[in-house]
């Protein structure tokens, strides 16, 4: 997660190996809670992540957005190529989102955010793993916010994602956040975040 320090104040509320949970203050806007995450691609880790998110959801009454690499797809249309579509995992993911009172924010930009390898003669797999989910309070109080999927870079198999806000005064776009899941794995990331 990266942001412009002159345009936003961040207070870290909680962090662990899969997410940062922060309070965000942008001048002239309602404050909100943001959880930037990387869901590890193992079932047990994802189960724990969603237990944590559910617990967080029970104590949040103001605007909340959760964004990052969920390592799951929300619908069959979020995937092309590869082997059979895992409908049971889609159902499980949808259920966790509902349990937390979240909805998908949609996006602007490329549909698929991850490009997988070609395996066993199958077509290359493309999936929309990176997304933003939010609660109804976020939708109503920060309705000008949207998720922008940026072009994929050469150093990652994921497209970076960016929360963007339209300025109510000039029509300009304010871009306070960028997120690339691999940043969470960098040795100096926690030191950088706290400085």
N, C-alpha and C positions, 0 to 999 in steps of 0.2 A: 504494500500500500504506500502510495506517495501522495503528497499534497503540497499546495503552495502555502508556506507558513505565514505569509503576509495577508492571506485572505481567509484563513480558517484557523480556529483554535481547536486542538485535540486534547482530550483527557483520557488516558488509557484507564479503563475500568477493570478489564480482565484480559488475560492472554494465556494461551497454552500452545501446544505444538500444532494445533489445527486452526486457530483463529485469534484475531485481535478484536476486542469488543471495546468501542470507544464512544465517548460523548463528543459531538461535533457542534461547534458554534461558528456560523458564518454571519458576518455583520449584515444586518438588515433582513435576516431570515429566522424562522423558528429553529431552535436547536433540535437535534435528532440524534438517535443512537445508530451507529454503524458497526456492523460485524463483518470484517473482511476475513474470508476463510479459504483454506485449502483442505478439502476432504480427501484424506489419504485413500488410495485405491484398494483398501482392504475392508471387508465387511465389518469386522469387529471395531475398527477405528471409526467407520461411518456410523455404526450403531451408537458409539459413545458420543460422537459429535452431535447427533440428533437428540440424544438424551440431554446434553448440555444446552442445545438451542431451545428445546422444549422448556427446560427449567428457566432459562433467561426469559422466554416469552411470557411466562407466568408473572414476572415482576415488571414487565414493561408496559406502561400505559401511554407513553408518548410515541412520536414517530420513530420507526425502526426500519432500517434497510439492511439486508444481509446479501453480500455479494462476493463472488469469487468462483473458484473451480470446485463444483460439487461432485465431480466424477460420477455423475448419473445423468440420465436424460429424463425429461418430463413427459415426452410423447414419442410415439414411433416416428413421427415426422422430424424429430431432432437427430436423426441418424440416417446415413446412407452408406452402403457397402458393408463389408464384413460378413459375419455369420448371422445366425438367427437373432431377431430382436428379443431382448430379455423382458417380456411383458410383466413378469412378477416383480422385477426390480423397479420398473416404471410405476406400478401400483404402489409399491412400498415407498418410493420417493414422493409420489403425490400425497400419500397419507401423512407422511412426516410434515410436509409443507402445510397441509390443512390443520394438523394438530397444533402447529405453532401460530396459526392465524395469519399466515403469509400468502401472498399471491405473486405470480411472476409479473415483473414490470414490463416485459417485452424488451425490444432492443431496436437500435438503428445500426445498420452496417451488415457485414457478412453474417449469414445465418449460422454456419458451423464454426465453432471456436477451437476445435481440436482436430488435428490431422494425424491419424494413426498410420502404422506401417502396413505394407501389403504382406499378407500372410497366407500361406498354403494355396496360392493361386486365386484367392478371393480378391474382389475389388478393394482398393484402399478404403479404409474406414474414416468417415467424417462424422463428428458429433458436436452437438451444442452442449458442452459440459459447463461452460462459464456463463453465469447469469446473475441477475439481481432479483431478489424477492423482497417484498415489503409488506407492512401491515396497512390496515385501512387508514390509520391516522397519518401515516406517511403520504399515502395517496391524496388525502384531502388537504393536508397542510403544505405539502411540497409537490404540488401537481405539475410543476414545470420541470421536474427532474426526470431524466431518462438515462438509459444505459446505452452507451456508444461502444460498439465492437470495432476496435481498430484493426488495421491490416496486420497480418501475422509478420513477425520479424524472422530474421535468419537464425537467431539463437534460441528459439523456442518452437515447440510444436503446437502451442496455444496462441490464439490472438489475444493481445492485451484488451482489457475492458476499462471503461472510464465512465464514472457518473458525471453527468453534465446537467447544469442548471441554466435555464434561460433567464437573463436579467430582465426584470419587469420594466426597467427604465429605458434601456437602449436597444433591446432586441438582441444584444450580444449574448454569447454563450459563456458562462463561467464554468471552468473545468477544474474543480478543486481536488479530484481524486483520480489516481491511476492505480491499477493493481495488476500484478503478474504473480501468480502463485509461487513461482520459483524463488521470489525474493524472500519468502518465509524460511527457506532452507539455507540462506546465506549466513555464514558465521557471524558477521558483524551487524545483522539486521536489527537485533534487539537493542544493541548499543546505539545504532542510528536512530531508531524509533524514539528512544528515551531522550535523545539530545535535542 
